[in-house]
Amino acid sequence: MVFSHLSVHRPHPEARDALVASMHRYGAAIADAPGLVSVHTFEDAARGTLIGLAIWESEDAFHASVGLARDAVADDPFDEWEAAPVDGYRLTEV
């Protein structure tokens, strides 16, 4: 069963580049993780929204490696960068 982790970010305009860099560090930290299918950073420029999407072979694979990604961005000042709370989704295929 495929498992996906999706995050919707709404950065302050001046923080966009810093948040994109953070999202890329997050993805790079898990790039070789067992069970990771792919990891992406998308932008809806018209809405000023950034989307992070990581697709895993299973939820267990996600839990086994997500700590590496979180550690890579642990010191980033998200409270300063984000204009609104992050919407996070843990999605299972139905």
N, C-alpha and C positions, 0 to 999 in steps of 0.2 A: 504494500500500500504506500503510495506517495504521500509525503508530508511536506507542507510548505510553511515558511515563516514569512509574513508580509508585514512591513512597517510603513506607515504613512507619516511623513514629516512635513511640517509647514514652517520652514525657516524664515527668520527675518531676512529681508533681501540682502543686507550687508553680510549675513552669515552663511549665505548659500554655498560659497566656494569652500569654506571651512567644513561645513556639514557634508558636502560631497566627498571631500578628502577623508573625513572620518568614516563615511560609509564604505569607501574603497579600502581603508585599513581594516575595517570589520571583515569585509569579504576576503581580503588577502590572508588574514589570519586563519581562515578555515579552508583556503583554496585546495589543500591536499587532504582534507579531513575524510576519513572513511565514511562512505555513505552519502557524501555531498554530490548531488547531481549537477547543480549550477547555482551561481549566485550573481545577482544583477542589481544595478542602481539605475533607476529610471527617473525621468523628470517630465512633469506636465508644466511646461513653462508658462502657459496661459493662466494657470492657477497658482503658480509659485509653489508647487508641491513636488517633493521627492519621494520616491517609492523604493524601498529595499525589498528584494525578493530572494529568498534562499529556498531551493528545492532539494529535499532529502529523500533518500530511499525509504526511510522510516522515521517515526518520532523518536525511537531509541537512538538512532544515529545523530539526530539533532541534539538530543540531551547529552550525548557523549562528547560532543565537540563545541557546543555553543559557548561554553566558558572561555575558550580560546579567543573567540571573537569579542566577547564582552570585555575581556582583559585588555585587548588591543585598543579599546576606546574608553577605558574606565576613567581616565583623567580629562576627558573632553567636557567642556562646559555646556552641556545640552540645555540647561536651564537658561543660559544667555542666548543661545542660538535659535531655539524653538519659539515661534510665535504662539503656538498652541500645543496642548499635550499630544504626544505621539499616539497614533492609533496602531495597536499591534494585534495581529491575527495569527493564530496557529491553526492552519487549515489541513483537514484530512479530505482525501478524495472520497466522493460518494457516488 
